[in-house]
């Protein structure tokens, strides 16, 4: 499986405040970004997989809404997570 508990813990440790910080916006955005990258690679090989395409679109929307929330609440945290993940916006 591409995303197991050790990988999640690693993501939460790197981008959240601690390894158990699963609810902060930064850790959720980092997790969504990891899943989006994986699904994008899957879509490159399987172009007709419409259920994965729908899931990918849903994840991008969720990440966008979390980024908008973070931008409205704390612009410095927003800029830090965008820079750390290498997102364009």
Buried (B, 14 or more C-beta within 10 A) or exposed (E): EEEEEEEBBEBBBEBBEEBEBBEBBBBBBBBBBBBBEEBEEBBEEEEEBEEBBEBBEEBBEBBEEBBEEBBEEEEEBBEBBBEBBEEEE
